[in-house]
Each structure stands twice: as structure tokens, then as C-alpha cells.
Amino acid sequence: MKNISPEKVFDKAYNLPYMMGYFLAVNAVRDLCAVVDGANCVMQKVDLLSGNHDLFCMLLSEDGMHRTICTMASPLSPHKNPEKKLSALLNSLAASGRFGAIVVIGLPFCRMAGTDYGGVARSVRSGTPVGDVPPMSMEADWLDGYDDTLNSLARILRLKSGSSGKKVAVAGYLMDRNEYDHLANIKEMRRLLALAGLELVCVWPSGGTCAELSRVGEAGLIVSLPYGRKTARTLAARTGAKLLETGLPMGLAGTSAWLAAVRKAAGISGPMPPAIAAEEHAAAAAISPSLRGLLHKRVLFAGDPYLFEAFSAFCSEFCSDVTAAFLGSDPRPFGSMPGTRTLLFSPSPDAARGVLEALGRYEKPDIAVVNSFAVTEGIIGGAPFIELGFPSYGHHCLADEPFLFYSGARILAGRMLNCLQLG
């Protein structure tokens, strides 16, 4: 029988809600407006971003011209014609000229009332595109919310034309903040693709505007990263571009394999350009002196499943293993299943701590690579830790600090080495 005693009612789970993904996606597009049909209780999720995880969060404004707007609809005092009220709000926002696009979503009680968000969005007559995001707060998690929001934008945005086989767009990048870790990742992506003979026309999303995203229509190839599979498929269907689904380009081998796959999908044959090989060799030479401190370590990971898969492969490059992983999402399949002894999706903090306490003396982690929630919930097993992924409250980036590609491998190896030395 299920335990429904009061102390069990509010059990925590190491996961994040659908609406968190909605706000993350909107924060990553500079002129996208988020409308929530419901009360402003959801604004607490914006607080997780603004000034906490993202020092450059763009959702709130000091002049009160916020990009997140709630209708304040309530089940206790419903409006006589909620769809008419919502339509008036959307038309007003679309006519303001402040936004490149608008997305609207409803909270569960509004969905239960049967509000037709798709119909309301299509009824807006202004020139600003308006789209609806599926109100799936009760069924899906933050990674779904992120992809669904970008997919809504992919359906409504006007796209430029004139595709070219040597032009590439990347869809499904997790731009969870506008700090210089992510800006550096995108800079490296653009630079390495150029060395590989390709032009990166846009990244969905990258902290830029809707106009920048519309350049996806110029690409002959769309590279789908795992945080935006639906989005990439929609864009490929709309533009006629070829679609390539990949994982994250992390580590030396992971980056080389990613670049080779993109070149092949773009129709470029032959060996990798010498400049790319030189980049890999330089990164390997930089990491080499740290190997004595990194080899054969037991690593605990806590974060999202896509970052985990890439990070696990990176650890294998210096013969270290992710021996335990706590993944903050609903269960998802892996492209190549990492050989991790203990892997839990959305565990309760008590369950995660129990797993760590049960580890033998020679199984306990030497280092934890985790997000902030793992730290605050005490699921790092007493190991020294570095913060990586969303959210990261204790590590901010005010200068270029990538964690993907060759340069990211150097940065991550250095951070892990320093953590181990201090620990």
C-alpha cells in the first residue's frame, strides 16, 4: 500500500519541472516573449535563473518591461471568457513591436478547462509570430519543456531562404545561461567548423535574436544536438535541409568524431584538415602533464543525461570511470550506454545518499562532477566537487571557459585536477 502519511507527501525528486525548460529556452532567445496563462507562482522558476544561475539573465528588466508575463488566471475566480482575454493580451504584445516572437503556455488547471492555445495563438493578426507550447507540466520534465518551446518557435518563425551545402545550423544546444562558458562553446563551434571547411550560420539557441535564428533557412545541413531533437526535425522538414543527429562534442575523441560526422554529412570527403589535427594534438599536449593526477579516478556525476553520456566518454580518455550517476530527468535512452555501475534517474535525495553510503571503501568517488542541486541536497558522497551543468550557483564564468570541444577538454581537465589536488 502506498504511504500517504504527511511526511511522505512532499518527497523530493532529483529532477526539474517542465516549466523550467520553458523559461530556459525563452531566456536563450533575446527577443522572445513568454506568456504563461495562470498565476505568477511560476515566477519562482525565473528566480532560479535571474541573478542565481545566470548573471546575464534576460527574462526580467529593471524598467518593468519583462519578457515573462502571467495572465494571473485563477481557478478560484475564472474569467467569463478566458480565451478572449488571452487573445487581447497576445494581440497587444504582438503589436507592441518589442518582440521577435511570442510563445504562450497554460498551467494545468487552464489546460483542464479546455483552453485552445493553438487556436488563440493563430488568431493573433499582428506581424509578430505567436506560437503555443504544449501544456505538459504534469507529464513531462524540463528537457521536454526546453525542446517543446524551441519547437514551437521553429514552427512559427519566418525563415530566410537560399540553402547551401557548406552552410551548417546546429539545433538543440542547451543554452542554459548567457555566461561565457556557453558563449565560448559556441565560439569554438564556429571556429572549428570553419577549420573543417564549413560555415556555421546559426545555433538554436545561442542567446541571440529571432532574426539570427531565422538564418537556419540558409543551411544545407542541420546538426541536431540531443536537447532539441523535435526542434531539429521541424527545421529540417521546413527547410529541406539534411538532418544529422549527434551527441555532445566533448573531449578529444568526442570532438574529432563529431567534426568528422558533420563533414561527412555535409558531403565533404577526405581526411580531416591538418589544422584540426593540430588542434587535437595541442589539446592532448596541454592535458598530458595532468594525467598523473587524473588517471584511474572514480567519478560521481549528477546532472542531465546528455551531458552525462558525453562526460562519461571524456573520463574514459584518461582511464577514469563514472562509477555512479544521478540523472535529473525522466528516464531516457542512451546512444551508447556508458558502463556505469550505479545509474539512477530522478532519485530522491535519500535514495541517492543511500547508494553512496553503501559503496565500499574502494568504490567511493574520488571526485564529484555535479550541478548545484546535488551539492545542496548532499548527494556528493563527501567527495571534492566541481560544478558543471544546470544549475550552477557556485561557479560563474565572466571570461571564456568552454567545456565542449578541444579547448573545453583542457578547461575541464584543469578544473578536475585542481579539485583533486585541493581535495
WOCOR-V167392 format. One record per helix or strand of 3 or more residues. SS is the DSSP state (A for helix, B for strand). FROM is the first residue (numbers start at 1). TO is the last residue. If there is no record, write none. Layout:
ss-><SS | SS>
from-><FROM | FROM>
to-><TO | TO>
This chain:
ss-><A | A | B | A | B | A | B | A | A | B | A | B | A | B | A | B | A | B | A | A | A | B | A | B | B | A | B | A | B | A>
from-><6 | 18 | 32 | 40 | 68 | 82 | 101 | 108 | 117 | 129 | 142 | 164 | 180 | 199 | 210 | 219 | 226 | 242 | 252 | 274 | 291 | 298 | 305 | 321 | 342 | 349 | 367 | 372 | 384 | 405>
to-><9 | 27 | 37 | 49 | 70 | 95 | 106 | 112 | 122 | 132 | 156 | 171 | 195 | 204 | 218 | 224 | 239 | 245 | 265 | 288 | 294 | 303 | 316 | 327 | 345 | 358 | 370 | 376 | 387 | 422>
